[in-house]
Amino acid sequence: MEIQPGILVKSKAGRDKDHVYAVINVDEKYVYVADGAERPLRHMKRKNRKHLQPILKVRINGTPDDAAIREIIRQYQED
C-alpha cells in the first residue's frame, strides 16, 4: 500500500507505537505526520515510512487544519 497525503497511519515502532496520525507530506524516505494535538501541523513528526501501517478505512479530503485532524482521528478510534 502506497502511503499518500490524506490517509491515516498507525505507528509500528518508536515511543509513539500504536499512535494514530494523519499523513501530511511524503518524500523519498520520510513521511511527515500530525495528530492535531500533541503533534500539530506546525510541529509535524518525521517518520520512516517502514515504521508506519496505513489505515484504509478513513481518508482526509482537502487541506485539513488541526481541529479537522483531531476530529477524524477521534471518529476512527471510536469505531
N, CA, C and O atoms as a CHARMM CRD file, in Angstrom:
* protein
*
  316
    1    1 MET  N      0.85000  -1.19600   0.00000 PROA 1      0.00000
    2    1 MET  CA     0.00000   0.00000   0.00000 PROA 1      0.00000
    3    1 MET  C      0.87900   1.23700   0.00000 PROA 1      0.00000
    4    1 MET  O      1.79100   1.36900   0.81600 PROA 1      0.00000
    5    2 GLU  N      0.60100   2.11300  -0.89800 PROA 2      0.00000
    6    2 GLU  CA     1.33300   3.37300  -1.01400 PROA 2      0.00000
    7    2 GLU  C      0.83700   4.36500   0.04300 PROA 2      0.00000
    8    2 GLU  O     -0.36600   4.58600   0.18100 PROA 2      0.00000
    9    3 ILE  N      1.75300   4.94500   0.76900 PROA 3      0.00000
   10    3 ILE  CA     1.39600   5.95700   1.76200 PROA 3      0.00000
   11    3 ILE  C      1.30800   7.29300   1.04800 PROA 3      0.00000
   12    3 ILE  O      2.27800   7.74400   0.44000 PROA 3      0.00000
   13    4 GLN  N      0.14400   7.92500   1.12300 PROA 4      0.00000
   14    4 GLN  CA    -0.12700   9.18500   0.43300 PROA 4      0.00000
   15    4 GLN  C     -0.66600  10.20600   1.41900 PROA 4      0.00000
   16    4 GLN  O     -1.23600   9.83400   2.44400 PROA 4      0.00000
   17    5 PRO  N     -0.49300  11.49800   1.12000 PROA 5      0.00000
   18    5 PRO  CA    -1.08100  12.52400   1.98500 PROA 5      0.00000
   19    5 PRO  C     -2.59700  12.36300   2.07100 PROA 5      0.00000
   20    5 PRO  O     -3.27000  12.11000   1.07200 PROA 5      0.00000
   21    6 GLY  N     -3.11400  12.51700   3.28400 PROA 6      0.00000
   22    6 GLY  CA    -4.55000  12.44700   3.49200 PROA 6      0.00000
   23    6 GLY  C     -5.04200  11.15400   4.11300 PROA 6      0.00000
   24    6 GLY  O     -6.20500  11.07400   4.50800 PROA 6      0.00000
   25    7 ILE  N     -4.18800  10.13300   4.21300 PROA 7      0.00000
   26    7 ILE  CA    -4.64000   8.89500   4.84200 PROA 7      0.00000
   27    7 ILE  C     -4.19600   8.86900   6.30100 PROA 7      0.00000
   28    7 ILE  O     -3.30500   9.61700   6.70300 PROA 7      0.00000
   29    8 LEU  N     -4.82000   8.00900   7.08000 PROA 8      0.00000
   30    8 LEU  CA    -4.39800   7.80700   8.46300 PROA 8      0.00000
   31    8 LEU  C     -3.40000   6.65200   8.50500 PROA 8      0.00000
   32    8 LEU  O     -3.48900   5.70700   7.72100 PROA 8      0.00000
   33    9 VAL  N     -2.45700   6.74700   9.42900 PROA 9      0.00000
   34    9 VAL  CA    -1.46700   5.69200   9.62400 PROA 9      0.00000
   35    9 VAL  C     -1.31200   5.43000  11.12000 PROA 9      0.00000
   36    9 VAL  O     -1.58800   6.29300  11.95300 PROA 9      0.00000
   37   10 LYS  N     -0.86100   4.20900  11.43600 PROA 10     0.00000
   38   10 LYS  CA    -0.57200   3.84200  12.81400 PROA 10     0.00000
   39   10 LYS  C      0.91900   3.57900  12.91500 PROA 10     0.00000
   40   10 LYS  O      1.49000   2.88500  12.07500 PROA 10     0.00000
   41   11 SER  N      1.54200   4.12600  13.93200 PROA 11     0.00000
   42   11 SER  CA     2.96900   3.93900  14.14700 PROA 11     0.00000
   43   11 SER  C      3.23500   2.51100  14.62800 PROA 11     0.00000
   44   11 SER  O      2.57800   2.02800  15.55000 PROA 11     0.00000
   45   12 LYS  N      4.20700   1.83800  13.99400 PROA 12     0.00000
   46   12 LYS  CA     4.55700   0.46900  14.36800 PROA 12     0.00000
   47   12 LYS  C      5.79800   0.40000  15.24100 PROA 12     0.00000
   48   12 LYS  O      6.08600  -0.65300  15.80900 PROA 12     0.00000
   49   13 ALA  N      6.54700   1.50300  15.36400 PROA 13     0.00000
   50   13 ALA  CA     7.80500   1.47800  16.11100 PROA 13     0.00000
   51   13 ALA  C      8.06200   2.83300  16.74300 PROA 13     0.00000
   52   13 ALA  O      7.53700   3.85600  16.30400 PROA 13     0.00000
   53   14 GLY  N      8.88200   2.81400  17.78500 PROA 14     0.00000
   54   14 GLY  CA     9.25800   4.05200  18.46300 PROA 14     0.00000
   55   14 GLY  C      8.45200   4.26600  19.72900 PROA 14     0.00000
   56   14 GLY  O      7.62300   3.44000  20.11100 PROA 14     0.00000
   57   15 ARG  N      8.71400   5.39000  20.36600 PROA 15     0.00000
   58   15 ARG  CA     7.99200   5.72600  21.60900 PROA 15     0.00000
   59   15 ARG  C      6.50500   5.90400  21.38800 PROA 15     0.00000
   60   15 ARG  O      5.70300   5.71300  22.30200 PROA 15     0.00000
   61   16 ASP  N      6.14300   6.27200  20.17100 PROA 16     0.00000
   62   16 ASP  CA     4.73900   6.52800  19.85200 PROA 16     0.00000
   63   16 ASP  C      4.05300   5.31000  19.22500 PROA 16     0.00000
   64   16 ASP  O      3.07400   5.46700  18.49500 PROA 16     0.00000
   65   17 LYS  N      4.54500   4.11400  19.49400 PROA 17     0.00000
   66   17 LYS  CA     3.96900   2.89500  18.92800 PROA 17     0.00000
   67   17 LYS  C      2.46700   2.85300  19.17800 PROA 17     0.00000
   68   17 LYS  O      2.00800   3.15200  20.28000 PROA 17     0.00000
   69   18 ASP  N      1.69700   2.48000  18.14600 PROA 18     0.00000
   70   18 ASP  CA     0.23400   2.37700  18.15800 PROA 18     0.00000
   71   18 ASP  C     -0.47900   3.72500  18.17100 PROA 18     0.00000
   72   18 ASP  O     -1.69300   3.76900  18.36600 PROA 18     0.00000
   73   19 HSD  N      0.23800   4.81200  17.97000 PROA 19     0.00000
   74   19 HSD  CA    -0.38100   6.13800  17.89900 PROA 19     0.00000
   75   19 HSD  C     -0.88700   6.36400  16.47200 PROA 19     0.00000
   76   19 HSD  O     -0.22000   5.97500  15.51400 PROA 19     0.00000
   77   20 VAL  N     -2.04700   6.98400  16.32300 PROA 20     0.00000
   78   20 VAL  CA    -2.64400   7.23000  15.01400 PROA 20     0.00000
   79   20 VAL  C     -2.33400   8.65800  14.57900 PROA 20     0.00000
   80   20 VAL  O     -2.49700   9.60300  15.35100 PROA 20     0.00000
   81   21 TYR  N     -1.88700   8.80200  13.34100 PROA 21     0.00000
   82   21 TYR  CA    -1.54600  10.10100  12.75500 PROA 21     0.00000
   83   21 TYR  C     -2.21300  10.24900  11.40000 PROA 21     0.00000
   84   21 TYR  O     -2.64400   9.26800  10.79400 PROA 21     0.00000
   85   22 ALA  N     -2.29400  11.48400  10.93400 PROA 22     0.00000
   86   22 ALA  CA    -2.69100  11.78800   9.56100 PROA 22     0.00000
   87   22 ALA  C     -1.42900  12.12600   8.78200 PROA 22     0.00000
   88   22 ALA  O     -0.56900  12.85500   9.27500 PROA 22     0.00000
   89   23 VAL  N     -1.31400  11.59900   7.56600 PROA 23     0.00000
   90   23 VAL  CA    -0.16100  11.89100   6.71500 PROA 23     0.00000
   91   23 VAL  C     -0.36000  13.26400   6.08400 PROA 23     0.00000
   92   23 VAL  O     -1.38200  13.52700   5.45200 PROA 23     0.00000
   93   24 ILE  N      0.63600  14.13800   6.26500 PROA 24     0.00000
   94   24 ILE  CA     0.57000  15.48600   5.73800 PROA 24     0.00000
   95   24 ILE  C      1.40500  15.62900   4.47300 PROA 24     0.00000
   96   24 ILE  O      0.96900  16.24800   3.50300 PROA 24     0.00000
   97   25 ASN  N      2.60800  15.05600   4.48200 PROA 25     0.00000
   98   25 ASN  CA     3.51800  15.18400   3.34900 PROA 25     0.00000
   99   25 ASN  C      4.36200  13.92500   3.24800 PROA 25     0.00000
  100   25 ASN  O      4.58300  13.24000   4.24700 PROA 25     0.00000
  101   26 VAL  N      4.83500  13.61700   2.04300 PROA 26     0.00000
  102   26 VAL  CA     5.64900  12.43100   1.80700 PROA 26     0.00000
  103   26 VAL  C      6.82400  12.82100   0.91300 PROA 26     0.00000
  104   26 VAL  O      6.64800  13.53200  -0.07600 PROA 26     0.00000
  105   27 ASP  N      8.03300  12.34900   1.26700 PROA 27     0.00000
  106   27 ASP  CA     9.16000  12.48300   0.35000 PROA 27     0.00000
  107   27 ASP  C      9.76500  11.10300   0.12100 PROA 27     0.00000
  108   27 ASP  O      9.13700  10.10200   0.46700 PROA 27     0.00000
  109   28 GLU  N     10.97800  11.01600  -0.45700 PROA 28     0.00000
  110   28 GLU  CA    11.54700   9.72200  -0.84300 PROA 28     0.00000
  111   28 GLU  C     11.69100   8.76900   0.34300 PROA 28     0.00000
  112   28 GLU  O     11.36800   7.58700   0.22700 PROA 28     0.00000
  113   29 LYS  N     12.17100   9.26800   1.47400 PROA 29     0.00000
  114   29 LYS  CA    12.48500   8.39800   2.61000 PROA 29     0.00000
  115   29 LYS  C     11.54100   8.57300   3.79500 PROA 29     0.00000
  116   29 LYS  O     11.26300   7.61000   4.51000 PROA 29     0.00000
  117   30 TYR  N     11.05300   9.77500   4.00700 PROA 30     0.00000
  118   30 TYR  CA    10.29200  10.07300   5.21700 PROA 30     0.00000
  119   30 TYR  C      8.84600  10.45800   4.92000 PROA 30     0.00000
  120   30 TYR  O      8.50000  10.90200   3.82500 PROA 30     0.00000
  121   31 VAL  N      8.02100  10.26700   5.94300 PROA 31     0.00000
  122   31 VAL  CA     6.62400  10.67200   5.91300 PROA 31     0.00000
  123   31 VAL  C      6.43900  11.66500   7.05000 PROA 31     0.00000
  124   31 VAL  O      6.89400  11.41200   8.16600 PROA 31     0.00000
  125   32 TYR  N      5.78500  12.78100   6.79000 PROA 32     0.00000
  126   32 TYR  CA     5.53700  13.80700   7.80000 PROA 32     0.00000
  127   32 TYR  C      4.09400  13.68300   8.25900 PROA 32     0.00000
  128   32 TYR  O      3.16300  13.78100   7.46000 PROA 32     0.00000
  129   33 VAL  N      3.92200  13.46400   9.56000 PROA 33     0.00000
  130   33 VAL  CA     2.60200  13.18000  10.11600 PROA 33     0.00000
  131   33 VAL  C      2.26700  14.16100  11.23900 PROA 33     0.00000
  132   33 VAL  O      3.15200  14.76100  11.84900 PROA 33     0.00000
  133   34 ALA  N      0.97600  14.30600  11.49300 PROA 34     0.00000
  134   34 ALA  CA     0.48100  15.15800  12.57800 PROA 34     0.00000
  135   34 ALA  C     -0.78000  14.52000  13.13900 PROA 34     0.00000
  136   34 ALA  O     -1.48100  13.77700  12.45100 PROA 34     0.00000
  137   35 ASP  N     -1.05600  14.82900  14.41800 PROA 35     0.00000
  138   35 ASP  CA    -2.29800  14.33400  15.01900 PROA 35     0.00000
  139   35 ASP  C     -3.21200  15.46400  15.47800 PROA 35     0.00000
  140   35 ASP  O     -4.30800  15.20800  15.97600 PROA 35     0.00000
  141   36 GLY  N     -2.77500  16.70400  15.31500 PROA 36     0.00000
  142   36 GLY  CA    -3.60700  17.84300  15.66900 PROA 36     0.00000
  143   36 GLY  C     -3.57100  18.21900  17.13300 PROA 36     0.00000
  144   36 GLY  O     -4.04300  19.29800  17.49200 PROA 36     0.00000
  145   37 ALA  N     -3.03400  17.37900  17.98700 PROA 37     0.00000
  146   37 ALA  CA    -2.99100  17.65500  19.42800 PROA 37     0.00000
  147   37 ALA  C     -1.53600  17.71600  19.89300 PROA 37     0.00000
  148   37 ALA  O     -0.96400  18.79900  20.01600 PROA 37     0.00000
  149   38 GLU  N     -0.94100  16.54900  20.14900 PROA 38     0.00000
  150   38 GLU  CA     0.45900  16.51200  20.58200 PROA 38     0.00000
  151   38 GLU  C      1.40400  16.92900  19.45400 PROA 38     0.00000
  152   38 GLU  O      2.44900  17.52900  19.70400 PROA 38     0.00000
  153   39 ARG  N      1.03300  16.60800  18.21700 PROA 39     0.00000
  154   39 ARG  CA     1.81800  16.96300  17.04100 PROA 39     0.00000
  155   39 ARG  C      0.95100  17.76800  16.08200 PROA 39     0.00000
  156   39 ARG  O      0.38400  17.20400  15.14600 PROA 39     0.00000
  157   40 PRO  N      0.83600  19.09100  16.30100 PROA 40     0.00000
  158   40 PRO  CA     0.04700  19.91600  15.38600 PROA 40     0.00000
  159   40 PRO  C      0.77800  20.08900  14.05100 PROA 40     0.00000
  160   40 PRO  O      1.92900  19.67500  13.90700 PROA 40     0.00000
  161   41 LEU  N      0.11300  20.69100  13.10100 PROA 41     0.00000
  162   41 LEU  CA     0.68000  20.87500  11.77200 PROA 41     0.00000
  163   41 LEU  C      1.98600  21.66800  11.79100 PROA 41     0.00000
  164   41 LEU  O      2.86400  21.42400  10.96400 PROA 41     0.00000
  165   42 ARG  N      2.12400  22.58900  12.70100 PROA 42     0.00000
  166   42 ARG  CA     3.34800  23.40400  12.72700 PROA 42     0.00000
  167   42 ARG  C      4.53800  22.65600  13.33500 PROA 42     0.00000
  168   42 ARG  O      5.67300  23.12100  13.23700 PROA 42     0.00000
  169   43 HSD  N      4.28400  21.48500  13.97200 PROA 43     0.00000
  170   43 HSD  CA     5.34800  20.65700  14.55300 PROA 43     0.00000
  171   43 HSD  C      5.16100  19.20100  14.11500 PROA 43     0.00000
  172   43 HSD  O      5.07000  18.29600  14.94500 PROA 43     0.00000
  173   44 MET  N      5.10600  18.99700  12.79800 PROA 44     0.00000
  174   44 MET  CA     4.89200  17.65300  12.27200 PROA 44     0.00000
  175   44 MET  C      6.03400  16.72400  12.67900 PROA 44     0.00000
  176   44 MET  O      7.17100  17.15700  12.87100 PROA 44     0.00000
  177   45 LYS  N      5.71200  15.46600  12.80400 PROA 45     0.00000
  178   45 LYS  CA     6.70600  14.44900  13.15200 PROA 45     0.00000
  179   45 LYS  C      7.19600  13.79100  11.87000 PROA 45     0.00000
  180   45 LYS  O      6.40300  13.46700  10.98600 PROA 45     0.00000
  181   46 ARG  N      8.50100  13.59900  11.77600 PROA 46     0.00000
  182   46 ARG  CA     9.09800  12.91700  10.63000 PROA 46     0.00000
  183   46 ARG  C      9.26900  11.45500  11.00000 PROA 46     0.00000
  184   46 ARG  O      9.94900  11.13000  11.97300 PROA 46     0.00000
  185   47 LYS  N      8.65300  10.57600  10.22400 PROA 47     0.00000
  186   47 LYS  CA     8.71900   9.13600  10.49400 PROA 47     0.00000
  187   47 LYS  C      9.24500   8.40900   9.25400 PROA 47     0.00000
  188   47 LYS  O      8.97800   8.80500   8.12000 PROA 47     0.00000
  189   48 ASN  N      9.99500   7.34000   9.50000 PROA 48     0.00000
  190   48 ASN  CA    10.43500   6.47200   8.42700 PROA 48     0.00000
  191   48 ASN  C      9.21000   5.71600   7.92000 PROA 48     0.00000
  192   48 ASN  O      8.42400   5.21400   8.72400 PROA 48     0.00000
  193   49 ARG  N      9.03500   5.62700   6.61500 PROA 49     0.00000
  194   49 ARG  CA     7.82100   5.01500   6.06500 PROA 49     0.00000
  195   49 ARG  C      7.67700   3.54300   6.43100 PROA 49     0.00000
  196   49 ARG  O      6.55700   3.03400   6.47200 PROA 49     0.00000
  197   50 LYS  N      8.77600   2.84900   6.69500 PROA 50     0.00000
  198   50 LYS  CA     8.65200   1.43600   7.06000 PROA 50     0.00000
  199   50 LYS  C      8.17500   1.24300   8.49700 PROA 50     0.00000
  200   50 LYS  O      7.89700   0.11500   8.90400 PROA 50     0.00000
  201   51 HSD  N      8.07500   2.31400   9.26700 PROA 51     0.00000
  202   51 HSD  CA     7.57100   2.24800  10.63700 PROA 51     0.00000
  203   51 HSD  C      6.09600   2.62200  10.73600 PROA 51     0.00000
  204   51 HSD  O      5.57500   2.80600  11.83600 PROA 51     0.00000
  205   52 LEU  N      5.42200   2.73500   9.59400 PROA 52     0.00000
  206   52 LEU  CA     4.01800   3.14000   9.57700 PROA 52     0.00000
  207   52 LEU  C      3.15300   2.08700   8.90800 PROA 52     0.00000
  208   52 LEU  O      3.56000   1.45900   7.93000 PROA 52     0.00000
  209   53 GLN  N      1.95200   1.90000   9.44500 PROA 53     0.00000
  210   53 GLN  CA     0.97300   0.99200   8.87000 PROA 53     0.00000
  211   53 GLN  C     -0.21500   1.82100   8.38900 PROA 53     0.00000
  212   53 GLN  O     -0.84700   2.49800   9.20000 PROA 53     0.00000
  213   54 PRO  N     -0.53900   1.78900   7.09200 PROA 54     0.00000
  214   54 PRO  CA    -1.67400   2.56800   6.58800 PROA 54     0.00000
  215   54 PRO  C     -3.00900   2.05300   7.13100 PROA 54     0.00000
  216   54 PRO  O     -3.19100   0.85400   7.34100 PROA 54     0.00000
  217   55 ILE  N     -3.92800   2.98000   7.35200 PROA 55     0.00000
  218   55 ILE  CA    -5.29400   2.66300   7.75900 PROA 55     0.00000
  219   55 ILE  C     -6.17700   3.01300   6.57800 PROA 55     0.00000
  220   55 ILE  O     -6.26700   4.17700   6.18900 PROA 55     0.00000
  221   56 LEU  N     -6.82600   2.01700   6.01000 PROA 56     0.00000
  222   56 LEU  CA    -7.54800   2.20700   4.75700 PROA 56     0.00000
  223   56 LEU  C     -8.99400   2.66800   4.94800 PROA 56     0.00000
  224   56 LEU  O     -9.64700   3.03500   3.97100 PROA 56     0.00000
  225   57 LYS  N     -9.50800   2.65900   6.17200 PROA 57     0.00000
  226   57 LYS  CA   -10.90800   2.99400   6.40900 PROA 57     0.00000
  227   57 LYS  C    -11.21700   4.47500   6.20700 PROA 57     0.00000
  228   57 LYS  O    -12.32300   4.82500   5.79600 PROA 57     0.00000
  229   58 VAL  N    -10.25300   5.34200   6.49100 PROA 58     0.00000
  230   58 VAL  CA   -10.51900   6.78300   6.54800 PROA 58     0.00000
  231   58 VAL  C     -9.55800   7.53100   5.64200 PROA 58     0.00000
  232   58 VAL  O     -8.37600   7.19600   5.56200 PROA 58     0.00000
  233   59 ARG  N    -10.07300   8.54800   4.95800 PROA 59     0.00000
  234   59 ARG  CA    -9.24300   9.40900   4.12300 PROA 59     0.00000
  235   59 ARG  C     -9.68400  10.85100   4.33800 PROA 59     0.00000
  236   59 ARG  O    -10.87900  11.13600   4.41400 PROA 59     0.00000
  237   60 ILE  N     -8.71000  11.76100   4.43500 PROA 60     0.00000
  238   60 ILE  CA    -8.98500  13.18300   4.62900 PROA 60     0.00000
  239   60 ILE  C     -8.94500  13.85800   3.26500 PROA 60     0.00000
  240   60 ILE  O     -7.97400  13.70600   2.52400 PROA 60     0.00000
  241   61 ASN  N     -9.98800  14.59800   2.93400 PROA 61     0.00000
  242   61 ASN  CA   -10.03700  15.32300   1.66700 PROA 61     0.00000
  243   61 ASN  C     -9.72200  16.78900   1.88800 PROA 61     0.00000
  244   61 ASN  O    -10.11800  17.37000   2.89800 PROA 61     0.00000
  245   62 GLY  N     -9.01300  17.38600   0.94900 PROA 62     0.00000
  246   62 GLY  CA    -8.68600  18.80200   1.05200 PROA 62     0.00000
  247   62 GLY  C     -7.50500  19.04300   1.96900 PROA 62     0.00000
  248   62 GLY  O     -6.76600  18.12100   2.31300 PROA 62     0.00000
  249   63 THR  N     -7.33800  20.30300   2.36300 PROA 63     0.00000
  250   63 THR  CA    -6.25900  20.70000   3.26500 PROA 63     0.00000
  251   63 THR  C     -6.81700  20.80800   4.68000 PROA 63     0.00000
  252   63 THR  O     -7.56000  21.74300   4.97900 PROA 63     0.00000
  253   64 PRO  N     -6.47200  19.86600   5.55200 PROA 64     0.00000
  254   64 PRO  CA    -7.05000  19.86700   6.90000 PROA 64     0.00000
  255   64 PRO  C     -6.33600  20.83900   7.83300 PROA 64     0.00000
  256   64 PRO  O     -5.18500  21.21000   7.60000 PROA 64     0.00000
  257   65 ASP  N     -7.02900  21.24500   8.88400 PROA 65     0.00000
  258   65 ASP  CA    -6.39200  22.00100   9.96100 PROA 65     0.00000
  259   65 ASP  C     -6.32500  21.06700  11.17800 PROA 65     0.00000
  260   65 ASP  O     -6.80300  19.93400  11.12400 PROA 65     0.00000
  261   66 ASP  N     -5.73400  21.55100  12.26500 PROA 66     0.00000
  262   66 ASP  CA    -5.55000  20.71000  13.45500 PROA 66     0.00000
  263   66 ASP  C     -6.86500  20.17400  13.99700 PROA 66     0.00000
  264   66 ASP  O     -6.94300  19.01100  14.39300 PROA 66     0.00000
  265   67 ALA  N     -7.90400  21.01100  14.02000 PROA 67     0.00000
  266   67 ALA  CA    -9.20300  20.57900  14.54700 PROA 67     0.00000
  267   67 ALA  C     -9.80200  19.46300  13.69400 PROA 67     0.00000
  268   67 ALA  O    -10.36500  18.51100  14.23400 PROA 67     0.00000
  269   68 ALA  N     -9.68900  19.56700  12.37700 PROA 68     0.00000
  270   68 ALA  CA   -10.22600  18.53400  11.49000 PROA 68     0.00000
  271   68 ALA  C     -9.46600  17.21700  11.66100 PROA 68     0.00000
  272   68 ALA  O    -10.07200  16.14600  11.64100 PROA 68     0.00000
  273   69 ILE  N     -8.16000  17.29000  11.82700 PROA 69     0.00000
  274   69 ILE  CA    -7.36000  16.08300  12.03600 PROA 69     0.00000
  275   69 ILE  C     -7.74800  15.40500  13.34700 PROA 69     0.00000
  276   69 ILE  O     -7.93200  14.18900  13.39100 PROA 69     0.00000
  277   70 ARG  N     -7.87300  16.19700  14.41600 PROA 70     0.00000
  278   70 ARG  CA    -8.28500  15.62300  15.71300 PROA 70     0.00000
  279   70 ARG  C     -9.64200  14.93500  15.60600 PROA 70     0.00000
  280   70 ARG  O     -9.82600  13.84600  16.14900 PROA 70     0.00000
  281   71 GLU  N    -10.58100  15.54800  14.92400 PROA 71     0.00000
  282   71 GLU  CA   -11.93200  15.00700  14.79300 PROA 71     0.00000
  283   71 GLU  C    -11.92600  13.69500  14.00400 PROA 71     0.00000
  284   71 GLU  O    -12.60100  12.74400  14.39900 PROA 71     0.00000
  285   72 ILE  N    -11.19300  13.62600  12.91900 PROA 72     0.00000
  286   72 ILE  CA   -11.15600  12.40400  12.10800 PROA 72     0.00000
  287   72 ILE  C    -10.48600  11.26500  12.87000 PROA 72     0.00000
  288   72 ILE  O    -10.94100  10.12300  12.80300 PROA 72     0.00000
  289   73 ILE  N     -9.40200  11.56900  13.59700 PROA 73     0.00000
  290   73 ILE  CA    -8.74400  10.53100  14.38300 PROA 73     0.00000
  291   73 ILE  C     -9.65500  10.06700  15.51300 PROA 73     0.00000
  292   73 ILE  O     -9.70300   8.87400  15.81400 PROA 73     0.00000
  293   74 ARG  N    -10.37600  10.98700  16.14000 PROA 74     0.00000
  294   74 ARG  CA   -11.30600  10.62100  17.21000 PROA 74     0.00000
  295   74 ARG  C    -12.41700   9.71500  16.67200 PROA 74     0.00000
  296   74 ARG  O    -12.76500   8.71800  17.30500 PROA 74     0.00000
  297   75 GLN  N    -12.97100  10.05500  15.51300 PROA 75     0.00000
  298   75 GLN  CA   -14.02000   9.23000  14.91800 PROA 75     0.00000
  299   75 GLN  C    -13.50500   7.83400  14.58600 PROA 75     0.00000
  300   75 GLN  O    -14.21000   6.84800  14.79700 PROA 75     0.00000
  301   76 TYR  N    -12.28600   7.74300  14.07100 PROA 76     0.00000
  302   76 TYR  CA   -11.71200   6.43200  13.75300 PROA 76     0.00000
  303   76 TYR  C    -11.53500   5.59200  15.01000 PROA 76     0.00000
  304   76 TYR  O    -11.84100   4.39900  15.00800 PROA 76     0.00000
  305   77 GLN  N    -11.04400   6.20100  16.08000 PROA 77     0.00000
  306   77 GLN  CA   -10.78200   5.44800  17.30100 PROA 77     0.00000
  307   77 GLN  C    -12.05500   5.02800  18.01700 PROA 77     0.00000
  308   77 GLN  O    -12.03300   4.06300  18.78000 PROA 77     0.00000
  309   78 GLU  N    -13.16400   5.72200  17.79500 PROA 78     0.00000
  310   78 GLU  CA   -14.44400   5.33000  18.40000 PROA 78     0.00000
  311   78 GLU  C    -15.04600   4.12000  17.71600 PROA 78     0.00000
  312   78 GLU  O    -15.80300   3.37700  18.34000 PROA 78     0.00000
  313   79 ASP  N    -14.73000   3.90400  16.45300 PROA 79     0.00000
  314   79 ASP  CA   -15.31200   2.76500  15.70000 PROA 79     0.00000
  315   79 ASP  C    -14.81500   1.44600  16.17600 PROA 79     0.00000
  316   79 ASP  O    -15.21100   0.40800  15.64400 PROA 79     0.00000
